[in-house]
Amino acid sequence: MHIPDGFISPVTYLPAYTITAGLWYKAYQTTQLDSDKISFLSALSALSFVFMMIAIPLPGGTSAHLSGVALLSIIFGPWLGFSAISMVLIIEALFFGEGGVTTLGVNVLAIAFIGSFSAYYLYKLLKDLNETVALFVAGWFGMTMPALFVSFILGLQPLIASVDGKPLFFPFDIATTVTAVMIPHALIGIVEGLVTVILYRFLQKNFKVIFDEK
């Protein structure tokens, strides 16, 4: 769901960068990580990187891919998940052209922030009812909520960046964009939910050190 360069206006991406910088600072102040968990965070961040690099281009200036966002945020907490996914997005944008540099702030807000926090708190809300369902729902929402944000930002562009009724950046309205982006992401979200359950259970069984005692 990365947005490439040239699809959103400066009036959108400059404030997004400002907000993102504030969130990075908050994450820096908030996050702590035990030394015995660093290797696991690195490995799961690398897995997220691989997931996001296998992207399917979609009509309307975005792409669909798995992310691993929910898994990271559930295991390590939303702020560490946000930090790890932010680093993945920065590397992808700067070195691999996956997502734009000007749009990095928006992509971080969507995938790293909204994805991590929506997945984490939905898991917390539902886990006492059924942990497996909670993991699946967290994975699905960790995919679809960022996609909804991205589609809204893209669809907003004709309203805020047009000359004589002609869009300067992204040309499609919100309704069209939400439909085009959300349908494939809702389907891919099912796969993301299943992958979240499977990987969480595998790690829970074989690598108990990364799970806090409950």
C-alpha positions, 0 to 999 in steps of 0.5 A, a space after each residue: 500500500 506504498 504511495 510512490 512519489 508524484 501522487 500527493 501534494 506538498 500540502 499533504 506530505 509536508 504536514 505528514 512529515 512533521 507528524 511523523 517526526 513527532 511520532 519518531 521522537 515519541 517512540 525514541 523516548 518510549 521504547 525499551 528493548 531487552 538485549 535478548 530480544 533484539 535479534 528476534 526484532 531484527 529477524 521479524 523486521 527483515 521478514 516484514 521487509 521481504 513481505 513488503 517488497 513482494 508488492 502487486 501494483 494496483 490501479 490508482 497509485 498504490 500496491 498490495 502486499 503482506 506486511 507483518 505489522 500486526 505480528 511485530 506490534 503484538 509481540 513487541 508492543 505498538 511503539 517498537 512495532 512502529 519503530 521497526 516498520 518505520 525503519 523498513 519503510 525508510 530503507 525501502 524508499 531510499 534504497 529500493 524505490 518501494 514507496 516514494 521519498 516525498 510520500 514517506 511520511 504518509 506511508 509511515 503514518 499509514 503502515 507503521 503507525 495506524 497499522 501497528 496501533 490498530 492491530 495491537 489494541 484490537 488484539 488486546 481487546 479480543 484476546 481474552 475472548 479468543 486469542 486465535 480470533 484476536 490474532 486473525 482480526 489484528 492481522 486483518 485490521 493491520 492490513 486494511 486500516 492503513 489501506 483505508 488511510 492511504 486511499 483517503 489521502 489519495 482521494 483527497 488530492 483532487 479536492 486540495 490540489 487542482 487548477 481549473 478543476 484539473 487535478 495536479 497530482 492524483 486524479 480520482 475521487 475518494 469513493 473511487 479510490 477507496 473502492 479500488 484500494 480496499 477490495 484487494 486489501 480486504 482479501 489480502 488481509 485474510 492472508 495477513 490474518 492467517 500468517 499472523 496466527 501461524 507465525 505467532 503460534 510458531 514463535 510462541 511454541 519455539 521461542 518463548 524468550 520473546 514473550 513476556 510472562 503473563 
